[in-house]
Amino acid sequence: MSVSPRCLYVVVCGAGPAGEVGRLVELAHRRGWTVQLVATAAAATHFLDVPALQQQTGRPVRTTYRPAGDPATLPDADAVIVAPATYNTINKWAGGIADTYPLSVLAELTGLGLPIAVLPFVNEALAANRIFTRSVEDLRAAGITVLLGPGAFEPHPPRTGGDKIATFPWNLALDTVG
């Protein structure tokens, strides 16, 4: 009897590093993970090379719910990485808003108590917003590891995010979930 590989869900939001998520997929594969990508509409439309990622993972990149009657196509998740996580996704998720497929997936997986690592990509002005800091605190209180602050992702000055893409710490999120 063969053992199925562990399945890592990667929720990709529409932010600068999203176009480099293939680096995370490669790192995860090296560690024996099967990777299922779930992308926000903005990520899929503006940042991702969806066909290349589907070839790399061997799985469809999911952005929407499956049609009624279609068989379930997603494997069960063993862990989750949300990266790059945007201001919008973090605030909606922490607020219990599940108005998109990725947010519904996150709401459900949070309730299952799976290991979840969040690697935000926000600028200093957004990170200083009290709503955002409260959302980060709420996610952490729910047992989610938010990799924000010293030793993790440091917010950048507004309009300088492009300078942070090459050094986005994908490996830090992967190390967090095992």
N, C-alpha and C positions, 0 to 999 in steps of 0.2 A: 504494500500500500504506500503510495507516495503522499508526501505532505504538501498541501497547497501553500504557495508562498503567501506571506503576509501582504495585505492590501493597504496601501497608503492612498487616502484621498487627498488631493491637492486642489484647494479652492483658489482660483486665480482671479484677482480683481484687476480692473483697468487702471494700472499705474505703470510708470516707467520700466521697472524691472520685469514686468509680465512677459515681454518679448524674449526674455532669457530663461524662462521657466524650464526649458529643455535641459539646462544645466542641473537643476534640481532633480529632474527625471533621471538623468544619467547617474547622479550620485546615489539616488534611491535604488536604482537597478543594481548598482555595484554592491549594495548592502542587502540584496536579496528581496527587495520589495517589488510587488506588482503595483503599478501606479494608475489610478483613475483620476483624470482631470475633470474638474467641474469649473466652468468659467462663467463670469458675469458677462452680460451682453456687451458691455464696453470692452472687456478684455478680448473677447472673441472677435469683435468687429474691428478694433483699432490696434491691437497689440500682438495677437497670436497668429502663428502660421499653423492653423488648425490641421490641415492635411499632414504636415511634417510631424506634428505632435501625435496625431493618431497613428502614424507609422512608427514613431519612436516608442509609444506605449503599447501598441497593439490593441488599443481600445478606443472607442469613440470619445471625443471631448463632449461632455454633456453641458448644455446651456439651458435646456428647458425640460419640462416634464415629458414623460413618454406618453404617447396617445393611449387612451383607454383601450384595453384589450390587448395591447402589445405586451409580450412577456417581459418580465423584469430583466434588465441587462447589466445592472451594476452588481459587482461582487460586494459582499459585506466588508465594511471598513474595519481595520484593526487600529488605525491611527489617522489623524488629520493634520494637515498643515494648511494654513490660510496665508498665502503669500503671493505677491505683495498684497497686504490688506490695506484697503483705503479707509479714509475718514468716514465715508458714507457707510461702507459695509460694517465697520466696527460699531458705529453708533446705532444702526438699524438692528444688528444682531443683538447687541446688549439691551436694546429697547424691546426685544421680542417681536420685531417686525419681520415677517416672513413673506414679503410680497414678490419675491423672485424665487426661481428654482434654487440657486445657490444658498440663499438665506433660509429657505425651507430645509435644505439638506443640513445646514449648520445647526438650525434649531433642533432638529431631530437627533443629530449626532451628539450634540451637547447633552441632551437628555439621557443618552445611553452611557455617559460617563467615560467615553473613550479618551485616550491621550490626544490633546489638541494643542498645537503650537501656532501662535499667530505672530507673523513677522510684518509689522506695519511699514508702510512707506508714506510718510506724511511730512509736511514741512513744519518748521518751528511755530508758525502762526496757528496752524490747525491743531498742533499738539498742545498748545497753550490754552485752547478753548476749554472751558470748564465742562462742557457737555462731553467732549472727547475724554478728558481725564476721568470723569465719572464713569463713562462707558468702559474704559480700560479697567478701572477698579471693579466694576460689576462683573466683567468677564473673568478677572482673576478670582473674585469671590466664588464664581461658579466652578473653579478648579481648572480653568484654562490658563495656559502659560502664554502670556503676552510678552514678547521679546522686544521691549522698548525701554531705553534708558542705558546707563553705563554698562558696558560689556555686551550690549545687544545692538539694536538699531538705534542710532541717534538721529533725531529729526534734523533736517537740513534747512538752511535759510530759504525763504520763498524764491522760486524761479531758479533754483540751483540743483534740482533733483537729477538732472541729466548727469551731473558729476558723480552721483552716488550709484548709478546703475551697475558699473563694472565691479564695484566692491560690495554689492548687496550680499549679505551673509546667509545664502541658502543653506550652507552646511550647518549653521547654528540651529535652524529650525529642525533639520533632520536629526541632529544630535539630541535634540530635546525629546523627540518621540521615540527614539531608539533605533 
